[in-house]
Each structure stands twice: as structure tokens, then as C-alpha cells.
Amino acid sequence: MSERRADLSVVIPFVIFTFIWGTTWIVIRDQIGEVPAQWSITYRFAIAAVAMAALARWKGEGLRLPLGGLLAAATLGFFQFVVNFNAVYAAEHHITSGLVATVFALLLIPNSLLGWAVLGQRPTVRFAWGSLVAVVGIAMLFAHELRQGPARTAEILLGIGLTLGGMLGASVANVFQALERVKLYPLFTLLAWAMATGAFFDGLIAMALTGAPIVETRPGYWLGLTYLAIFASALAFSLYLPVVRKIGPAKAAYSSVIVPIIAMGFSTWLEDYRWTSLTIAGALLALGGMAAALSRSRSSVPSPDAA
């Protein structure tokens, strides 16, 4: 009975945060419009920080951190909630949400390389081959898109570049939070301050690039923003990281393989994404390659998605 309870304590959160992150890509797409992306990101993490602070208080962690903890939270917040999300939101101006999610499934590759360089965790040969297959699959997905003409090619390449930039920001954050000195701080308190400082930096960027805040009155915008802040940020991260600590990051990272399947399904349904034999083969290679790479990965670097 105790083993069954332990399994459910992992399986239930895993299913929840994986499904949530699979749906967020299409919600982000709807956020792009009247309100500049930078302000949408600022609003999202300001709300998420309040929710996470309430969760930290409820968990009995409090909100106090020493100076070292505040600096750690600011570093995590900058790379995870500023660099990562600003790049991803911008990428969705140029390519479909499903394709952004599929590229982001490769996050474990820079995680592994940075983890090797910083933490001394050498990836396996199986991981290297699986990652190579996944990259080939991603290339096949975009080969279909690039056939649409020079103008579209430039836009797609920009979308890919922005996604890779966001992925690198997330990877730096993932390696940083895996450091032993960072893991000493209370998890929910650290996340609350990371989201708060992330929102602060996002606001500065938004003010510099787009001017004064813009508020959209469309109910759908605020419903989507609330979903992204409460469910996709505060709830998902609070479920994901404890699972990483229970079963290890390698098994928890299977979510990054499942998320694009959900995202591409929503993209097909709502964005009229058209599948061909080339894109189907590419998706199968990308997801199969990552599944093979993750199946024996010993990386200890967690890899939450950007969604």
C-alpha cells in the first residue's frame, strides 16, 4: 500500500504538469496581440509570484531569504523567467506554437552539455545518438516549412533562433538551480522570489522597448493570462520540482517528450497546421530520438519547459 501511495504521489503530479505545459503553447499564441509580449510576460509572473508566495506561506516556508538566497533567486528569475520567456513569446510571432514546443523538447541537450561542463555529469553515448536523431527530426519538420518561399524562410529562421535563445536561457537556469548551494534554500520561497524578480526585469524591458503598460479588456486575454500565471507557472513548477527530487531529473524529463505531442495536437486543431509525410516522419524521429536519449540519461539537471 505504501509503494502504491508513493507511485501516485509521482504519477498524479507528473500527469498534471505535463498536460498543463502541453496546453500552454497555444494559450501563449492567443496572448500575442494588442498587448506587447513583454507586458504580457510581466503580468504573468507578477501574478505567479503572488500565487507562489501564498503557496510558500501555506507550506510554512515563509518569505525570508538571506542575501545569498535573494541573489540566487534573481539569477534563476532572470534566466528562466526573463531570457527564456521573452524569447519564446517572440518566437511565436513567427512559427506555430507546436513547432516552438517541439524545438524546445531538445532542451535536455544543452542541459546535458552544461551539466557536463559545470557539474561534471558526463552524458552517455546513447544520449548523444538519441539527441542526434532528434535534431534530424526537428530539421525535417522545418524543411517542410522552409519550402514556402524566401520571405517565409527568413521568418522561420528567426523563430527558430529565438526559440533556441530561450532554450539556452532555460538551460542555464536549470543547471544553476542544480547547484548544491542553491538547493539549500526553501524551494517555494526561492521560486516566489525568482518569479518576482523576473517580473521586475520583464517590466523594465517592456518599458524600455514598448513604453507604458498596455491593458487589454478582452476577457479571453485575462482568462489565458490567469491560466498561464496560476496553473502553468505557480502550480506546474511547484509540482514539477518535488517530482524531480523524488524520482530524479532523468525520469521527470520524460515530460519534455510528451509535451510537444500535446502541443502539436492543439496546433493542428486551432492553428490549422498541415501534416505531410515529411513532417510526420520528422516528428516521430524528434520524439523517438529524445525518448531514446532520455531512457538512459543520468543527467541530474532538471528541465522544465518554457511554457
Buried (B, 14 or more C-beta within 10 A) or exposed (E): EEEEEEEEBBEEBBEBBBBBBBBBBBBBBBBBEEBBBBBBBBBBBBBBBBBBBBBBBEEEBEBEBEEEBBEBBBBBBBBBBBBBBBBBBBBBEBBBBBBBBBBBBBBBBBBBBBBBEBBEBEBBEBBEEBBEBBBBBBEBBBEBBBEEEEEBBEBBBBBBBBBBBBBBBBBBBBBBBBEEEBEEBBBBBBBBBBBBBBBBBBBEBBBEEBEEBEEBEEEEBEEBBBBBBBBBBBBBBBBBBBBBEBBBBBBBBBBBBBBBBBBBBBBBEBBEBEEEEEBEBBBEBBBBBBBBBBBEBBBBBBBBBBB
